[in-house]
């Protein structure tokens, strides 16, 4: 069922006199991938950080799954149903694929007074944690790599693993910051197929420089330049926009 899971209205983030994000509004729908594109310094990562709670907005409002989350910290937003990946792969290299995903899955257990030994024991024996781990690994296509050390798998598989860890937190909204960065053709194709598989159950924001992947994946596009939105619409509408062609896409995508 299509529904808006995340709604941002009039988001602005100022650093001194600089508006890194200036009056940006965006809706993320379940079963749709909304790509945000633009040149370096356009404000794409700052926008992602605002939505995830890593930065507080100077002004504007963010609603997630019907709840106003403006100004919430990242952990609280994550528990409300938002997961994100980062430009730089963020995994535990000495651990196996299973252990990485298991650590993410156990973050959803009820919070208890901090006792590391007891917490690890409870998580290790939790049926719910194991079920979340198994499901996330299967969804991400990592079943055959679950017992492999994360530091020994390919770059593309490490990006898949990061998404598996995100899925283990059972998010409804996914923010993906350059998930195809540094991949070869075959790995990029596998990631495209994975994202298409995941979109039916999630609302997804995609920040990506691979324009071929963007136009394959995106249902909606927002183009940012200098912190502002210069165009938003379907890929066909954005592709035909003369202002977007001049500012970013260039002749090869006209």
Secondary structure per residue as TSV (DSSP state, phi and psi in degrees):
chain	resnum	aa	ss	phi	psi
A	1	X	-	360.0	125.8
A	2	X	-	-72.7	128.4
A	3	X	-	-156.0	151.1
A	4	X	E	-76.9	120.4
A	5	X	E	-99.3	-29.3
A	6	X	E	-134.9	132.4
A	7	X	E	-131.9	121.2
A	8	X	E	-114.7	130.7
A	9	X	E	-126.0	124.6
A	10	X	E	58.6	36.6
A	11	X	E	-68.7	130.3
A	12	X	E	-135.7	137.1
A	13	X	E	-132.7	117.9
A	14	X	E	-109.7	136.8
A	15	X	E	-115.1	98.5
A	16	X	T	63.6	-124.7
A	17	X	T	-88.5	-1.9
A	18	X	E	-96.4	128.1
A	19	X	E	-96.3	96.9
A	20	X	E	-69.3	-32.3
A	21	X	E	-132.7	129.5
A	22	X	E	-130.2	101.8
A	23	X	E	57.5	54.5
A	24	X	E	-100.0	130.9
A	25	X	E	-121.3	141.2
A	26	X	E	-156.4	141.1
A	27	X	E	-116.2	135.3
A	28	X	E	-113.3	121.5
A	29	X	E	-104.1	143.6
A	30	X	B	-60.3	140.3
A	31	X	T	71.3	22.3
A	32	X	E	-137.8	144.3
A	33	X	E	-105.7	121.6
A	34	X	E	-108.5	109.8
A	35	X	E	-92.2	139.5
A	36	X	E	-114.6	120.7
A	37	X	E	-125.4	165.1
A	38	X	-	157.3	165.3
A	39	X	S	-67.5	167.2
A	40	X	T	-56.2	137.1
A	41	X	T	85.0	7.7
A	42	X	S	-74.3	-20.4
A	43	X	S	109.0	8.9
A	44	X	H	-64.4	-48.4
A	45	X	H	-69.5	-34.5
A	46	X	H	-63.3	-41.6
A	47	X	H	-59.6	-45.2
A	48	X	H	-60.6	-42.5
A	49	X	H	-65.1	-33.5
A	50	X	H	-66.7	-45.1
A	51	X	H	-65.0	-34.7
A	52	X	H	-86.4	-8.3
A	53	X	T	89.5	2.6
A	54	X	S	-71.8	-20.4
A	55	X	S	-132.7	139.6
A	56	X	-	-83.1	139.3
A	57	X	-	-72.1	148.5
A	58	X	S	-70.6	-37.5
A	59	X	E	-156.9	166.4
A	60	X	E	108.4	176.9
A	61	X	E	-137.9	143.2
A	62	X	E	-126.8	127.5
A	63	X	E	-118.0	129.4
A	64	X	E	-123.5	120.3
A	65	X	T	51.1	41.0
A	66	X	T	84.7	1.1
A	67	X	E	-115.3	134.0
A	68	X	E	-71.5	114.2
A	69	X	-	-109.6	11.3
A	70	X	T	-55.2	123.9
A	71	X	T	84.6	-1.5
A	72	X	-	-69.1	155.7
A	73	X	-	-79.9	161.2
A	74	X	H	-58.3	-39.8
A	75	X	H	-64.0	-42.7
A	76	X	H	-65.5	-39.8
A	77	X	H	-65.0	-40.9
A	78	X	H	-59.5	-44.2
A	79	X	H	-67.9	-21.6
A	80	X	H	-77.9	-14.0
A	81	X	T	125.7	22.5
A	82	X	E	-116.5	132.6
A	83	X	E	-125.1	150.2
A	84	X	E	-142.7	155.2
A	85	X	E	-116.1	164.5
A	86	X	-	-116.6	164.4
A	87	X	S	-58.5	-42.1
A	88	X	S	-97.6	127.4
A	89	X	-	-55.8	130.9
A	90	X	-	-120.9	81.5
A	91	X	-	-134.7	171.4
A	92	X	-	-98.1	100.4
A	93	X	T	-61.6	-36.1
A	94	X	T	-76.1	-11.9
A	95	X	S	-92.3	160.8
A	96	X	B	-73.2	166.4
A	97	X	H	-56.4	-47.1
A	98	X	H	-57.3	-46.9
A	99	X	H	-64.4	-38.2
A	100	X	H	-59.5	-49.1
A	101	X	H	-70.1	-36.1
A	102	X	H	-62.1	-41.2
A	103	X	H	-60.4	-41.9
A	104	X	H	-66.7	-40.5
A	105	X	H	-64.5	-36.8
A	106	X	H	-75.7	-10.5
A	107	X	T	-66.8	-13.7
A	108	X	T	-92.5	0.5
A	109	X	S	-69.6	150.9
A	110	X	-	-54.3	137.8
A	111	X	-	-71.0	135.7
A	112	X	-	-126.4	162.8
A	113	X	S	-52.8	137.7
A	114	X	-	-69.0	114.6
A	115	X	-	-142.1	95.2
A	116	X	H	-52.7	-45.6
A	117	X	H	-65.1	-46.4
A	118	X	H	-66.0	-40.1
A	119	X	H	-61.2	-45.3
A	120	X	H	-64.9	-39.9
A	121	X	H	-64.0	-45.0
A	122	X	H	-63.0	-43.9
A	123	X	H	-65.3	-40.7
A	124	X	H	-63.3	-30.7
A	125	X	T	-97.7	3.1
A	126	X	-	-81.0	123.7
A	127	X	H	-64.3	-39.5
A	128	X	H	-63.9	-40.5
A	129	X	H	-65.6	-43.5
A	130	X	H	-63.8	-38.2
A	131	X	H	-65.9	-41.9
A	132	X	H	-64.5	-39.7
A	133	X	H	-63.1	-49.1
A	134	X	H	-61.0	-45.4
A	135	X	H	-62.7	-43.6
A	136	X	H	-65.1	-40.6
A	137	X	H	-64.9	-42.1
A	138	X	H	-66.3	-43.9
A	139	X	H	-60.2	-36.7
A	140	X	T	-84.9	-3.4
A	141	X	T	76.3	26.5
A	142	X	-	-105.6	15.8
A	143	X	G	-53.8	-41.3
A	144	X	G	-80.4	-1.4
A	145	X	G	-118.0	8.1
A	146	X	T	-60.7	-29.1
A	147	X	T	-101.0	9.4
A	148	X	S	-90.3	143.1
A	149	X	B	-66.1	131.7
A	150	X	G	-60.5	-32.9
A	151	X	G	-70.8	-10.9
A	152	X	G	-102.2	-7.6
A	153	X	S	-86.5	165.2
A	154	X	-	-68.5	166.0
A	155	X	H	-58.6	-44.5
A	156	X	H	-62.7	-39.2
A	157	X	H	-67.9	-34.0
A	158	X	H	-64.7	-35.9
A	159	X	H	-68.0	-38.7
A	160	X	H	-60.8	-41.6
A	161	X	H	-62.3	-41.5
A	162	X	H	-61.3	-39.3
A	163	X	H	-67.1	-38.7
A	164	X	H	-59.4	-41.3
A	165	X	H	-63.9	-38.8
A	166	X	H	-65.1	-43.1
A	167	X	H	-63.7	-29.7
A	168	X	T	-66.0	-17.1
A	169	X	T	-87.5	2.1
A	170	X	-	56.5	54.7
A	171	X	-	-79.0	157.1
A	172	X	S	-99.6	-26.0
A	173	X	E	-118.6	132.8
A	174	X	E	-116.0	128.0
A	175	X	E	-109.2	115.7
A	176	X	E	-117.3	113.8
A	177	X	E	-100.3	101.0
A	178	X	S	53.8	57.4
A	179	X	T	-66.9	-19.0
A	180	X	T	-98.4	4.2
A	181	X	T	-59.4	130.5
A	182	X	T	78.9	7.6
A	183	X	-	-91.2	149.6
A	184	X	-	-77.5	178.8
A	185	X	H	-62.2	-46.7
A	186	X	H	-65.8	-43.5
A	187	X	H	-66.1	-39.8
A	188	X	H	-62.3	-39.7
A	189	X	H	-64.6	-40.0
A	190	X	H	-63.3	-39.1
A	191	X	H	-67.2	-40.8
A	192	X	H	-58.9	-45.4
A	193	X	H	-62.9	-38.8
A	194	X	H	-63.8	-46.5
A	195	X	H	-64.8	-37.6
A	196	X	H	-64.8	-35.9
A	197	X	H	-68.4	-36.9
A	198	X	H	-77.9	-21.8
A	199	X	G	-67.5	-25.7
A	200	X	G	-65.3	-24.0
A	201	X	G	-107.6	3.0
A	202	X	S	-139.0	156.5
A	203	X	E	-93.6	135.7
A	204	X	E	-131.4	132.7
A	205	X	E	-107.3	126.0
A	206	X	E	-119.3	120.1
A	207	X	E	-104.9	119.7
A	208	X	-	-156.2	142.1
A	209	X	S	-96.2	-13.6
A	210	X	-	-77.4	99.4
A	211	X	H	-67.9	-30.9
A	212	X	H	-62.3	-44.0
A	213	X	H	-66.1	-41.3
A	214	X	H	-58.7	-47.6
A	215	X	H	-74.9	-17.6
A	216	X	H	-77.6	-39.2
A	217	X	H	-91.7	-38.2
A	218	X	-	-75.2	134.8
A	219	X	S	-90.6	-32.1
A	220	X	E	-133.4	149.5
A	221	X	E	-129.9	137.7
A	222	X	E	-122.6	131.1
A	223	X	E	-109.5	126.1
A	224	X	E	-115.0	141.5
A	225	X	E	-141.4	127.0
A	226	X	T	53.5	41.8
A	227	X	T	82.9	-3.6
A	228	X	E	-119.0	153.9
A	229	X	E	-83.3	123.9
A	230	X	E	-104.2	-15.1
A	231	X	E	-164.6	149.2
A	232	X	E	-153.4	138.6
A	233	X	E	164.4	-161.3
A	234	X	-	-71.6	161.4
A	235	X	H	-54.5	-40.1
A	236	X	H	-64.3	-41.1
A	237	X	H	-65.3	-42.8
A	238	X	H	-69.3	-40.6
A	239	X	H	-60.0	-34.6
A	240	X	T	-86.0	-6.2
A	241	X	-	-75.1	118.6
A	242	X	H	-64.8	-33.5
A	243	X	H	-66.3	-37.4
A	244	X	H	-68.9	-41.7
A	245	X	I	-59.1	-43.1
A	246	X	I	-69.6	-37.7
A	247	X	I	-84.7	-28.1
A	248	X	I	-146.3	-55.9
A	249	X	I	-69.4	-41.3
A	250	X	-	83.1	177.1
A	251	X	G	-65.0	-31.9
A	252	X	G	-68.5	-18.7
A	253	X	G	-109.8	8.9
A	254	X	-	-74.7	360.0
